Amino acid sequence: MANASGTAISRFLALDSLRGICASMIVLLHFHTPGIISNSALVKNGSLFVDFFFVLSGFVISASYGDRITNGFSIGKFMGLRMGRIYPLHFFVLMVFLAFEIVFATGVLGQADRQPFQAPNDIPSLLASLFLVQTFIGPDGTGWNGPSWSIAVEMWTYLIFAFVFRWARPILIPLCLVLAALCGIYLFNLTDRYLNVFHDGALARCLFGFSLGVVAFQAHKWIAARKELPAALATMLEIAAIVITVQIVSISGSKPLSLIVPPIFFGVVLLFSLQRGAVAKLLLKPPFLLMGTLSYSIYMIHGFLEYRTVNALGIIEKLSHGRLDLVTTIDGHNQVGGSPLFGDFMSILMLAITIGFAYLSYRWIEHPAQQWSRRKLRQKPAAVPADPVAAVAPVP
């Protein structure tokens, strides 16, 4: 495949697989158990893997649309394609949350004393989520389908960078570097959570990573046009990149150190985009590619599935008259599993359940909606570019 300037664009499938792994880490993060998995530093700080999505998104959008928008590809059509890729599943999951809010509130499942539509799942929050403005209005927090905060800021970032590609192309790299630096400084001074923000500062967080992703693609083109990186050296660099990422994420959390995570993901995306080392080759195996294809569905549906799993376990515990210790509330969070071993079993089972349902949502909602939007917006076969990262797996 080639972009509008004639530059060949590869399918960066290893990056797609990494996206699936990052989505899985976020599933584990939000499912609390007393097990080793849930309490590992890497999983507890797993919210930082969202920043991999942002960096990768900048890389992908730059690769598949950057030159085209510069050369006149319609910004309206570009935004329509992105909306068709992201919004249908977001809307579906939001409606499922709404349906269950009504069901629980009306007592159909035995919770007649529950008041409907209380914060954070109130009507204003619902409307904000529908219009993808939940990170700009309302209290500092997440409501309804929590992970949707990131796709909301991504949609606005797409629009911002569409104008950048169109009118600021000559200064693209310095502009992106300055924007990334300014976002980092802003987040450093905004909050004591630094990078780990989901409402106030969320757009800056996305712009930080996205800008670096755009630069990463420009660097990839420069490197790919020259001599290939030796496979042995690439393997060593890939292993080092993974070790560094795991270590930094594990100790960062909501500390100032978290602000170096997007630059680290810049290096990871650039390195694995070359697909030269043994680790990258491993990521091209079918199981990893499947995870990449399902990554957006995994990310968007996991919260609902985890809530319902906790509900089901709570009902089973009540029916056992206390003989089973399945759900405990600690610091406002429902923790599943009475023992670490059972907790780890449930974490693995929850991830497997999420992947299974993600396959269904991808097959019946995400992929058909994406194809429908492409058909509606295509005027001629060459008018709509395919994404270089597995064309059927949108970025969370």
PyMOL commands that set and color helices and strands:
alter all, ss='L'
color gray80, all
select helices_A, chain A and resi 13-29+36-39+41-44+46-70+75-105+123-130+148-167+169-190+202-224+231-252+256-273+278-282+286-293+295-319+340-377
alter helices_A, ss='H'
color red, helices_A
select strands_A, chain A and resi 327-330+333-336
alter strands_A, ss='S'
color yellow, strands_A
deselect
rebuild
show_as cartoon
